[in-house]
């Protein structure tokens, strides 16, 4: 019996190890599409609320969140932040996601999360890896909040001074 168990483990385990080693060597790991990963969520909206919470989305997309955290009422969540993030790429802003989703279909939103390559500090390389069910849950949660707030400023190129306050995200000169 142990011999068969060992053979079974090797037959199943070795291809998995090979796949893991191959994935670790590529620049983009495979997207996991096996459903929402939120235990206990009864609806996609609940799953989406959880995902945006643990994903740190409020930091850049909810006004006042960096200052007061969860004291920001849900009615103001994801209405954008007019304080810019400035670095060598220029100055970018956390857009109003509630307005964004009101003007997009769910399929278009999922495609954007999967393929977009935009300016920092948005971690698109990570968001591009989100499973389709999780992306749909995020869309449904944000859309459930309804429209709110105003459009945020557009990105400012690095050679122009932004008209809004901004946070500098560039390391000091001379660092190794």
Secondary structure in CASP SS format (residue, H / E / C, confidence):
PFRMAT SS
TARGET T0000
AUTHOR 0000-0000-0000
METHOD secondary structure of the structure
MODEL  1
X C 1.00
X H 1.00
X H 1.00
X H 1.00
X H 1.00
X H 1.00
X H 1.00
X H 1.00
X H 1.00
X H 1.00
X H 1.00
X H 1.00
X H 1.00
X H 1.00
X H 1.00
X H 1.00
X H 1.00
X H 1.00
X H 1.00
X H 1.00
X H 1.00
X H 1.00
X H 1.00
X H 1.00
X H 1.00
X C 1.00
X C 1.00
X C 1.00
X C 1.00
X C 1.00
X C 1.00
X C 1.00
X C 1.00
X C 1.00
X C 1.00
X C 1.00
X C 1.00
X C 1.00
X C 1.00
X C 1.00
X C 1.00
X C 1.00
X C 1.00
X H 1.00
X H 1.00
X H 1.00
X H 1.00
X H 1.00
X H 1.00
X H 1.00
X H 1.00
X H 1.00
X H 1.00
X H 1.00
X C 1.00
X C 1.00
X C 1.00
X H 1.00
X H 1.00
X H 1.00
X H 1.00
X C 1.00
X C 1.00
X C 1.00
X H 1.00
X H 1.00
X H 1.00
X H 1.00
X H 1.00
X H 1.00
X H 1.00
X C 1.00
X C 1.00
X H 1.00
X H 1.00
X H 1.00
X C 1.00
X C 1.00
X C 1.00
X C 1.00
X E 1.00
X E 1.00
X E 1.00
X E 1.00
X E 1.00
X E 1.00
X E 1.00
X C 1.00
X C 1.00
X E 1.00
X E 1.00
X E 1.00
X E 1.00
X E 1.00
X C 1.00
X C 1.00
X H 1.00
X H 1.00
X H 1.00
X H 1.00
X H 1.00
X H 1.00
X C 1.00
X C 1.00
X C 1.00
X H 1.00
X H 1.00
X H 1.00
X H 1.00
X H 1.00
X H 1.00
X H 1.00
X H 1.00
X H 1.00
X H 1.00
X C 1.00
X C 1.00
X C 1.00
X C 1.00
X C 1.00
X C 1.00
X C 1.00
X C 1.00
X H 1.00
X H 1.00
X H 1.00
X H 1.00
X C 1.00
X C 1.00
X C 1.00
X C 1.00
X H 1.00
X H 1.00
X H 1.00
X H 1.00
X H 1.00
X H 1.00
X H 1.00
X H 1.00
X H 1.00
X H 1.00
X H 1.00
X H 1.00
X H 1.00
X C 1.00
X C 1.00
X C 1.00
X C 1.00
X C 1.00
X C 1.00
X C 1.00
X C 1.00
X C 1.00
X C 1.00
X C 1.00
X E 1.00
X C 1.00
X C 1.00
X C 1.00
X C 1.00
X C 1.00
X C 1.00
X C 1.00
X C 1.00
X C 1.00
X E 1.00
X E 1.00
X E 1.00
X C 1.00
X C 1.00
X C 1.00
X C 1.00
X C 1.00
X C 1.00
X C 1.00
X C 1.00
END
